[in-house]
């Protein structure tokens, strides 16, 4: 497999090189790889020169394709895997992965938004006001020294805009399967104080999959975002932001099929986040960023009376972080301290509202509700200190080295202190070519749920540990013609695993069995002229962590957009080719081992203040599913995803 993969990579690079060398430069245009990013190294640098495997979703891409959530926006990033049960409801599926692992840190403006060990469970709720996003930086590869526990597969950092004008925007959209969305945004700036308020109400109904089957999958909820910023002087400001998501849902869970009956879950998700960021610039060399974030996540659904497979999760997370930065001509030094605590909350008031019961075959069972599965007041917390230095030396050399100490505790015991280190060496061959090699330790704290869940928890869990190696290369054939290639190898020395599955009395446990994952991805970006832009990505993954086939062996992404006068048209395509794993049975997946999807977005700016748009998701009405009941072997044990979906909308600004 590795020989074939390496050969394929070489062929692709050769083809890309020949095409790119024939291209002409387009003068006076800003290109994708000139984007400034900050996540990987903790300092501003261009996407082309950063010594990491980083991709960016820009505000223009979000607007053109009308992504409704961060989840939709990151789907077409190479190396990202996202497995859903449907488009509504079960958002804590832990289906989001980078480089094959669910351990990913979520940030908003560099501040942690994900719970400790929570495996990205709040992906949908990370950001509700998509128009407020300047860019989304996706870093693929371990980054534990800067970002602590869970930064195994990488980091997703949402960078928000700062309002610079007074504006109000009203939006309305509707579409297939009873989709409705009504939104209101208002922002302004008075002297040195700016603000932004966003609210929307949405509804999604049952949908038809690509074969015309009706799937019971509904969501009804609202989002509320608020931000206020005050600038004391240049480089010195304070920002207060609040985000809330409240959603009722139902979804068909064929994963839990028992007795020949599909089970419909009825539930709710509630997420609140409050963040304060204080930036202080002492002089041109020294600055400080102090941040505090509070998050509360509740999710519950009524289980089937015979299976008892309902769930109730309730956690709150506190994160306090302070980072000092010093920079001169050749060095950028970051020194920081961080405190995080994730705690279980009381959550036993949820009641199933599906007609007060559910059918099991020909028998009706009343639903009495479910109790919380985690005892309130249990916690896991971590205190950290870290330092990282970037040093430029010689002609074209760049060395980044870091060290982090984590001191974690749970309600039951103190964990062993853990040292994590990272080394990254880069070299610039010329303004057109650069490369890097990197090594990073990673560290995974168990979540409060893994420790204290009544059914599955294990209070004696220790942290997971491992190592990540990577190498990357970037080359500009012309300023508008760039290829980037990366390879990673990850080894788990100790892991947190689950020894059972649905219907079995399983428990989380620590495994000292060494597991490995490796793969590569290639990205190619081409600006043809002032109107046309295209991108291509190919990621290959081999992982011992997931033998059942949930992950793609090869994933291809393709995008093209056209802009002229008042029109913009964008097309996104992703292809899933082959399944990763040693125990894959393709008959257990609705579309076997392969499928491809295409999404189309069309925008028309009717006037200066009015924009009309339309999107078609799953353009070719493909039948597919991202989750499957591979454990029981039931060919129908999956939840199929929506078929062709039309959405039209309008925004009015004033």
Secondary structure, DSSP 8 states (H G I E B T S, - for coil): -HHHHHHHHHHHHHHHHHHHHT----TT---GGG-EE-TTTSS-EETTT-SSEEEEEEHHHHHHHT--SHHHHHTTSTTEEE--S-SSS-TTS--EEETTBS-EEEEETTEE-S-TT-TTTTTGGG-S-GGGEEEEEEEES--HHHH-TT-SSEEEEEEE----S-EEEEEEEEETTTEEEEEEEEEEEETTEEEEEEEEEEEE--EEBTTS-EE-EEEEEEEEEEEEEEEEETTEEEEEEEEEEEEEEEEEEEEEEETTEEEEEEEEEEEEEEEEEEEEE-SSSEEEEEEEEEEEEEEEE---TTT---EEEEEEEEEEEEEEEEE-SSEEEEEEEEEEEEEE---------STTEEEETTEEEE------SB-TT-EEEEEEEEEEEEEEETTTEEEEEEEEEEEEEESS-B---EEEEEEEEEEEEETTEEEEEEEEEEEE---HHHHHBTTT--TT---EEEEEEEEEEEEEEETTEEEEEEEEEEEEEEEEEES--TTS---EEEE-S-EEEEEEEEEEEEE-SSSEEEEEEEEEEEESS-TTS-SEEEEEEEEEEEEETTEEEEEEEEEEEEE-SSS--GGGSTTTTEEEEEEEEEEEE-SSSEEEEEEEESTT----EEEE-TTTT-TT-EEE-B-SEEEEEEEEE-
